[in-house]
Amino acid sequence: MSRTSDSLPELSPAQREIMEIIWDVGEASVSDVRSQLPAERKTARNTVRTLLERMEQKGWLKHREVNRTFVYSATRRRNASIGQKVVEIVEGFCEGSPETLVTALLDYRGLSSGELARIRTLLEEAKASKSKKRRS
């Protein structure tokens, strides 16, 4: 079975912006989200409420009621969402090859020496972890 079988519907740019706020603060009401949006974007309270409701319908958010106010939180962590998107890109655009994705990243964006060092460390940790699992 594909690892993307639990994927959620795409978010619009406005919904993605709200999702980032929710991930940053943990949970938020309509007013909380609205206060975190950029000042130059005068987003109406009802618009924010509608966006949150649609995000909940899509499965990205859940809510609980506190003093008659809905407080929303994410149904999945930011890293899980990013991981899902990366798998979709690898499977959809890179013919299932993570190597193709990394090559494209290096060719079109490049990496700083700091980023390369952190990635090397991550690769070594993944390699060590895989070796431990084989021995178990």
C-alpha positions in Angstrom: 0.0 0.0 0.0 1.2 3.5 -0.8 2.4 5.7 2.0 0.1 8.5 0.7 -3.1 6.5 1.2 -3.8 8.7 4.2 -3.3 11.9 2.2 -5.6 14.8 2.8 -7.1 17.2 0.2 -5.0 20.1 -1.0 -5.2 23.4 0.9 -5.6 26.7 -0.8 -2.9 29.3 -0.3 -5.0 31.0 2.4 -5.7 27.7 4.1 -2.0 26.9 4.0 -1.2 30.2 5.7 -3.8 29.4 8.4 -2.4 25.9 8.8 1.1 27.4 9.4 -0.4 29.6 12.2 -2.1 26.6 13.8 1.1 24.6 13.7 3.0 27.5 15.2 0.6 28.2 18.1 -0.8 24.7 18.7 -4.4 25.6 18.8 -6.4 28.8 18.1 -9.8 30.3 17.8 -11.1 32.3 14.9 -10.0 35.5 16.7 -6.5 34.1 17.4 -6.0 33.1 13.8 -7.3 36.5 12.6 -4.9 38.3 14.8 -1.9 36.3 13.5 -2.7 37.0 9.8 -0.6 39.8 8.2 -2.1 43.3 8.9 -2.1 44.2 5.2 -4.6 41.4 4.6 -7.9 42.6 6.2 -9.5 39.2 6.4 -13.1 39.3 7.7 -13.9 37.2 10.8 -16.5 35.2 8.8 -14.0 34.5 6.1 -11.5 33.1 8.6 -14.3 31.0 10.3 -15.3 29.6 6.9 -11.7 28.7 6.0 -11.3 26.9 9.4 -14.6 25.0 8.9 -13.5 23.9 5.4 -10.1 22.8 6.7 -11.9 20.8 9.4 -14.1 19.2 6.7 -11.0 18.3 4.7 -9.6 16.6 7.8 -6.7 19.0 8.5 -8.2 20.4 11.7 -10.3 19.4 14.6 -12.0 21.6 17.2 -13.1 21.6 20.8 -15.5 24.0 22.4 -14.2 26.3 25.2 -16.8 28.8 26.6 -18.9 28.6 23.5 -15.8 29.3 21.3 -14.4 26.8 18.8 -10.7 26.2 19.4 -9.0 24.5 16.4 -5.9 22.3 16.4 -4.1 20.3 13.7 -4.9 16.7 13.1 -1.3 16.0 12.0 2.1 17.4 12.7 3.8 19.7 10.3 6.5 17.1 9.6 3.9 14.5 8.7 2.3 16.9 6.2 5.7 17.8 4.7 6.6 14.1 4.5 3.3 13.3 2.7 3.9 16.0 0.2 7.5 14.8 -0.5 6.3 11.3 -1.0 3.7 12.6 -3.5 6.3 14.5 -5.4 8.7 11.5 -5.5 6.0 9.2 -6.7 4.3 11.7 -9.0 7.2 13.6 -10.6 10.3 11.6 -9.9 9.1 8.1 -11.0 9.5 6.9 -7.4 13.1 7.9 -7.2 14.2 10.0 -4.2 17.6 10.4 -6.0 15.8 12.3 -8.8 14.3 14.7 -6.2 17.6 15.3 -4.6 19.3 15.8 -7.9 16.7 18.4 -9.0 17.1 20.2 -5.6 20.8 20.4 -6.1 20.6 21.5 -9.8 17.9 24.1 -9.4 18.3 25.5 -5.9 21.6 24.3 -4.5 22.4 23.9 -0.8 24.6 26.0 1.5 27.5 24.3 3.2 25.5 24.4 6.5 22.6 22.6 4.8 24.9 20.1 3.3 26.5 19.4 6.7 23.1 18.9 8.3 22.0 16.6 5.5 25.2 14.5 5.8 24.5 14.1 9.5 20.9 13.1 8.9 22.1 10.5 6.3 24.6 9.1 8.7 22.0 8.9 11.4 19.6 7.1 9.1 22.3 4.7 8.0 23.2 3.9 11.6 19.5 3.5 12.5 19.0 1.1 9.6 22.1 -0.9 10.6 20.7 -1.2 14.2 17.3 -2.5 12.9 19.0 -5.2 10.8 20.9 -6.5 13.8 17.8 -6.6 16.0 
